[in-house]
Amino acid sequence: MIGRATPHVCAPAAIAGAIVLGTSLAVLLSAAPARASTDDAELIYECGLAMEFASKKGANLPVSANRAMSHFGEVTGNDPKLRKQADQAIRAIWDEQKKRDGRKAFNRYLLSVAQDCSDFYVELAEREAAEVEGQLNSRGTLSAAALRSYATRTGDSGEVANYLVYYYPYGKDLFQPNDDGDLLGQLIVEAGAAGLRRWSEEAIYAIANRHYWQYNPPATRLVFAEYQRRSRMKRQTEAEAQRWAQRAADDRAEQARRANAPYVGSLGTGKPYTPKPGSGVVVCTTYKGTGGGRVCKEE
């Protein structure tokens, strides 16, 4: 195992063990879970046991022990023999360390291991999210997987709705499948009636008046109910609300034709990039006011 202290190494205290563990985690972080070596299984298993111990002691870690144990299963192929070997090895090391340093020092060591491991999995999740959120689809815009990752990571599904509304001011092609539209329908169902109240006026009116998915009755009912609620609050008739939505869509489409903005992938990576003229890449910008928001055009 990479850098792991063993019973034969004379570590003066639990601090030394924590330093070694931190170094090992840094090495492990450089490889994706699927590429991690079975030599790292012992380290991963120790993370799981330490995080489980910390949870029982009331530590409020952002990541549960299940994440480490799931990682262990990925690396070992859920081999019961490897799991038994790792468990025996870790418990032998821990028994010797507890005898050498005392229970209080050993408990402090376990809590420090749990914190290091939790930090490791938080960083790993952020790295994986950044990779996914930079993915583009065949149209040159953020893929449905990238938008899903963004919504999951930030909890801001309304921003994803804004993005899709401004990318598709008139909705989707009725005769073509559309992953973006399917994702939007899923996010509406997940948000529920209460969550939709936090979505922008632009998004709700556009979605209610245009087709964004092939077939999702629960999403259709939810968004139309919210649309009617807002229309009543604004004292608009159905015809007035539709005209408002049409004017807003026309305005967004016109802004998209005039847009001169960072590369659309910057939403996922945070690193704006200006495409070469004639590249066919879609770019987006943000406008404020009625009919504003994030709008896109093809270069």
N, C-alpha and C positions, 0 to 999 in steps of 0.2 A: 504494500500500500504506500502511496506517495507521502513521505514526510511524517508518517504516524509514529508516535512514541510507542515503544513496546515495553513489556516488563523487564527486558534486559538492558534498557537504556536508563542510566541513572539521572532522572530529572529531580532537582532539589525540591521542587514544590509544584503545586497545581498550576501556578502562573506559567511555568515553562511548557506544560502540556497545552495550555490555552494558546500560547504563541505558536507552537508547532501546528495546532489545529487550524489557526488562522492562516498560516502559510499554505497548508494543504487545501483549504477552501479556495484560496486565491488561485491555486493551480487548477483546481476542479472547475472553477468558474470560466476558465479559458476554453473549456469544451462544452458543447451542448450535451444535455442529459443522454441523448441517444448515442453519443460518441464516447461517453465516459467509460473508462476501463473497469473491468470487474475487479481490478486491483484497488479501486476506489470504494468498493462495496462496503468495506468495514467502516470507513469514514462516514459514508452516507447513513449506514445503520446506526452508528453512534449518534449522529444528528437526530435521528428519529427517537431514540431512547431518551436523549437529553431533553428534547423538546417536550416529550411526554411527561418527564419528571417535572419540568418547569411548569407545565400546565396544571399538574396536580398540586404544585406549591402555590398556585394562584397567579403566576406570571402572565401578564397580558401581552402575548406575542402576536404580531400581525399574521403569522403563518402557523398552521397547526402541524403536529407531528405526522399527520396523514400525508402531507406533501413529501416529506423525506422518505417515508415508507413506500410511497408510490414511485418515487425516484429510484429507490433501492430495487423495486420490482422491475422497473424498466432496464436497469443495468444488468441484473442477474437473470432476467427472463423468468422471474418468480420461481427460481429453483429452490425447493425446500432445503436441500443439502447446504447450499451456499448461505441461506438464511440461518440455519442452525450453526454453521461454522462461524459466521459473523457474530451471532449472539454469544456463543461461547468465548470467542476471542475478546470481545468488548467487556464482558462481565469479569473475565480473568484480570484484565488490565485494571478495571475499576476496583476490584477487590484488593489488589495490591496497593493501588493508590490510596484507597480509604484507610488501609492499615498504616501506611507510611505517613499520611498527612493529617489523619483524623477526620471524623465525620463532618464537622463544620466546614473545614477547608475543602473537603471533597464536594459538599453540597454547593459551595460557592463556585467551584470549578464546573459542576454540571450546569449551573445557571448561566455561567459565562459561555459555555459551549452552546447552550440552547439559543442565547442571544446572537452569537456569531453565525449559527446555522440559519436562524430566522433572517438575519441581514443578508446572508448569502442567497436565500430563495427569493427575497424581495428584489435584490439586484438582478437575479436571473430572470425573474418575471418581467422586470422593466426592459431588460435587453431583448427578450423574446417579443415583447409587445412592440418595441421600436422596429424590429425587423418586419413584423407583420403589418404594422401601420404604414410602412413605406411601400407596400405592394400596390401596383397599379393593374387595372384590367385592360382589356384589349382596346378600350376607348381612350386610354391614357389618363383616366381619372382613378381615384382611390378605389380599390376593390371592395366588394361587400365584406370580405374577411377583414380588411384593414379598418373599415368603418365599424364593424362589430367589435373588434378589439378596442377601438377608441371608446365606444359606448360602454363597454364592460369595465375598462380601466378607469374612466372618469365619472361614470354614472350619468353623463350628460347626453342622453339619447336625443334631446331636443336639438342639440347642435348638429347631430347627424341628419335629423329631419331638415334643418335649414340648408345643409349642404346639398342634399338630394333635391329639394325644392328648387334651389337656384341653378342646379345643374340640369334639371328637367323642368323648366318653367311651365310646360304644357303636359306634363305627365309622360308616361311610357308609351311605346308603340303597342297597341292592343294585340297585335298578332305576333309579337316577338317576346320570348322569355326575357326576364330582366331580374338578375340577382339583387340589384339595388332596391327595386320595388318590393321584392319578397322580404328583404331585410327590413324595410320600412314598415311593412305590415306586421312583422314579428315584434318590432320595437313598440308599436302602438299597443298591441295586445299586452306586452310586458309592462308598459307604463300604466295601463288602466285608465279609468275615467279621472281619477285624482291626478295622476302624473301628467295627463294631457293638458291639464289646466296651466301647467308651467311652460308649455310649448308656445312658440311665437305665433302671433296672429297670422303672419305671412304663411307659415307652414300649415296651420290648420285650415285656412281658407283655400289654399292651393290644393291640398290633398283631398279635401271634401269635394272639390269641383272638377278634379281630373283623375284619371286612372293611373295608379302607381303600382298596382300588383295585379296578378292574374286572377286569383281567387282566394279571398280571406274574409269571409263574412263577419267574424268577430271584430276585425280591425275596421271594416267598413262601418259597422254599427257604432263603434266607439267614437271614431273620428267625426261621423256625421252628427252624433248627439252633441259632441263638444262644439261643432260648427253651429248647430242650431242654438245652443246656449249662448254663444257669443253674439250671434245675430240678434237674439232677443235683447241682450244687454245693450247692443248698439241701436236697437229699435229699427233694424233693417228688415225689409221684406225679402223674400227669397230672390226675387229678380234683382234687387239692389245689391244683395250680397254677391250674387253671381257676377254682376257688372264690376263690383269692386275687385273681385278675384281676377277677372279677366284683365282689367286695367293694370293690376299689379304684375300679372304674368307677362303682359306685353312690355311693361317697363323693364322687367328683369331681362327679357329676351333682347331688348334694345341695348341695355347696359352690357350684356354679354358680348354683343357684337362690337362694342367699343372698348371692351376691357383690355387693360394692359397691366398685368398683375403677376405675382410670383407663381411659380410652377405649382400645380394643384397638389403634388406630392408633399409639399412643404407642410401641409396640415398634419401629416403623419410623422415627418422627420424633424420639423422645426428648422430646417435649413432651406430657405428659399433658393430657387434656381430659375434662371430665365432661359427658356428654350431657344434654339436657333430658329430664325424665320423660316416658315415653310415646313417645320418639323412635323406638323400634324398633331402636336401635343396640346392638350386642353389646359388652359390657364384660368385662374379665378381671381376675383377681387371682392372686396366688401364695401357696400354702400349703405349709408344710414338713411332713415326716414321711410315713409310709406313706399312700398315697392322695392325697398333696398334689401341689403343682406349680401350673402356670398353669391356671386354670379360668375359664369364661366363661358369661355368661347374656345374654339379650336384655332390654333395659330395657322 
